[in-house]
Amino acid sequence: MREKEGLPTPESKRVKDPDAEAFGRRLRRLRQRRRWSQEHLGGMAGLDRSYISELERAVKSPGLGTILKLARALDCPVGQLVRRD
């Protein structure tokens, strides 16, 4: 409704966190290297596909539990997901 009125949505107002953006890029790269869909990764990690999408786009930032689930699902060290570029 707001978009029809020409008003910015709350998401478009938000300034993205550089750490969340870097995390999202790493997550997407690891997922794509395995040729997995967001739905497949979500199923492996016990997370919803839409949440994986939000993480990859830096709309949301993951908590520690989510990072651990993703690392287990991707069979990679946690440090590979959270390291600084």
VMD Tcl script that draws the C-alpha trace (Angstrom):
set ca {
  {0.00 0.00 0.00}
  {2.75 2.47 0.92}
  {4.61 1.83 -2.34}
  {1.49 2.76 -4.32}
  {1.37 6.05 -2.44}
  {4.98 6.75 -3.39}
  {6.12 6.60 0.23}
  {9.30 4.77 1.17}
  {8.83 1.44 2.87}
  {10.58 0.87 6.21}
  {13.04 -1.52 4.53}
  {14.11 1.07 1.96}
  {14.84 3.59 4.75}
  {17.17 1.24 6.59}
  {20.92 1.76 6.18}
  {22.48 -1.64 5.66}
  {25.16 -2.87 8.03}
  {28.46 -3.55 6.21}
  {29.06 -6.66 8.35}
  {25.61 -8.02 7.50}
  {26.25 -7.31 3.80}
  {29.59 -9.15 3.94}
  {27.95 -12.08 5.76}
  {25.21 -12.22 3.11}
  {27.73 -12.25 0.27}
  {29.71 -15.07 1.91}
  {26.55 -17.06 2.60}
  {25.33 -16.69 -1.01}
  {28.76 -17.63 -2.41}
  {29.01 -20.77 -0.25}
  {25.46 -21.79 -1.13}
  {25.95 -21.22 -4.86}
  {29.27 -23.12 -4.90}
  {27.29 -26.13 -3.74}
  {24.65 -25.41 -6.39}
  {22.02 -25.29 -3.65}
  {18.83 -23.27 -3.77}
  {17.87 -21.08 -0.85}
  {15.12 -23.58 -0.16}
  {17.59 -26.47 0.00}
  {19.93 -24.61 2.36}
  {16.97 -23.60 4.51}
  {15.86 -27.22 4.73}
  {19.36 -28.39 5.65}
  {19.68 -25.70 8.33}
  {16.09 -25.83 9.63}
  {15.43 -22.27 8.46}
  {12.83 -20.79 6.13}
  {13.83 -19.99 2.53}
  {12.65 -16.41 2.93}
  {14.94 -15.97 5.96}
  {17.92 -17.22 3.91}
  {17.01 -14.61 1.29}
  {16.82 -11.87 3.92}
  {20.25 -12.86 5.28}
  {21.81 -12.85 1.81}
  {20.34 -9.40 1.09}
  {21.41 -8.07 4.53}
  {17.81 -7.28 5.42}
  {18.34 -9.26 8.63}
  {21.41 -10.08 10.69}
  {21.79 -13.61 12.05}
  {22.16 -14.54 15.69}
  {24.74 -17.02 16.93}
  {22.30 -19.95 16.77}
  {21.53 -19.22 13.12}
  {25.21 -18.91 12.25}
  {25.89 -22.29 13.87}
  {23.00 -23.93 11.98}
  {24.23 -22.51 8.68}
  {27.82 -23.58 9.31}
  {26.67 -27.14 10.10}
  {24.44 -27.25 7.03}
  {27.23 -25.93 4.78}
  {29.83 -28.15 6.50}
  {32.17 -25.22 6.96}
  {33.86 -23.59 9.93}
  {31.94 -20.76 11.57}
  {34.93 -18.53 10.87}
  {34.38 -18.94 7.15}
  {30.96 -17.32 7.52}
  {31.91 -14.51 9.89}
  {35.47 -13.56 8.94}
  {36.24 -10.04 7.87}
  {36.94 -9.56 4.18}
}
mol new
graphics top color blue
foreach p $ca { graphics top sphere $p radius 0.5 }
foreach p [lrange $ca 0 end-1] q [lrange $ca 1 end] { graphics top cylinder $p $q radius 0.2 }
display resetview
